[in-house]
Amino acid sequence: MQVKKYPKFDLGRNSTLFFQIGMIVMLFVTWRALEWKTLPTTNLDQSMVVDDSLLDEIIPVTNPLTPPPPPPPPPSVSALVIIEVEDEAEIEESVIESTETDQDNEILDVAQVIVEEEEEEIINVPFAVIENVPVYPGCEDEINNEGKKKCMSAKVKKFIQANFNTELAAELGLEGTQKIFVTFKIDKTGRVADIRSRAPHPKLEQEAEKVVNSLPRMIPGKQRGAPVGVLYSLPIMFQVQN
């Protein structure tokens, strides 16, 4: 290696020292930079704010509390009056007799109590089970109940066939077999009442009720010897021919 001209001015021999000093200085500057803090500057008005509306607020005057009414005076108690009774006064004592009987006492006969049973009033009875059927005019000569039933059924059927307007169904545009069911009651006086009908058309129902209502008056039916209402069912059937 070649020796420098001026050995004391050789910078290379102290390069390690200079490098360490530089590193220390850089680390110190970096540390101080990291530790440096700055506060934000804001223009805040820290003066006190006073709301004049609170100072001018008027507090309403409330009515003073009214004192409760005084309690009612206690009820007056009447003085107890004690009447002094002389010791020599005689007091009549009531004698309580015993109600127990002895075997020697005679027992009186008790009258027999008769309870009368009220007979149930019969209002309406079906035609099939009535004891004495209603008698249709012309059926008086029949001997027994069954004969009067058959006679009445035949007379009613003949009356309906003679008076019912069967052409009404054709006028209403109905075809085929027409069935009308009529129920009515023969009341205690022998008259027809409470007529009800069911048919394919309301006009047929009205016609059936009109014809049944024109049945003659009969002798009323009887149950247990008393006149009662008799319920009767009457089916009406006819064929409409085109």
C-alpha positions, 0 to 999 in steps of 0.5 A: 500500500502506498503511503499518503503524502500527509498522513495526519490528514487521512480521513479514512482512519477515523471513518468508523468514529464518524459513522457512529457519531452520525448514527447517534445524531440521526437517532436523536433527531428521529426520537425527538421528531416522534415525541413532538406534539402539536395542539390544534388551534381553534377559535372558540368563544369561551364567553358565557351565554345567558338566555334572557328568556329564562329570566323573563319567564313568569311563573304562574300563580297557582291557587292555594290548596283548599283545606279539606272540610272538617269531619262530621260530628260523631252521632249522638248517643242517646243515654241508656235509661235504666228503670228500677223495678221493685223486688216485690213485683210479680213477674209472670213466667211463660211455661214451655210444654214438652212436645214429646209424646208418651206411649200412654198418650192416645194418638189422634187419627190424621185425615187422609190427604188426597192429591188431585192429579191434573190431567195433561191437556192434549192440544194436537193429535196426529190423524193416525193415532186419534181415538175418535177421528173427525167425521167428514160430511157423509161419513156419519154412518160408518160404525167404527173408527177405521171406517171413518178414517177410510171414508174421510181420506176418500172424501178429501181425495175426491174433493181435491181432484175436483177442485185443484187446477192441474192446468196451472203447472203447464201454464208455469212451464213445468213438466213431468210428475208434480208433487205437492205436500200439504199439512193442516189441522182440523181444530176443536171446532172442526174447521181447517187451520194452520195450512202449510204446503211445499211444491215445485213452484209458489203458485202451486203452493198457493193453489193447494192451500186455497183448495184445502182451505175450502174443505167443508166443516167436520165434526171435530176429533176427540181424545179421551172424550175431549175435542182436540186438534187433529193433524192431517197430511195430504200428498197431491201428485199429478202428471203434466202432459205435453 
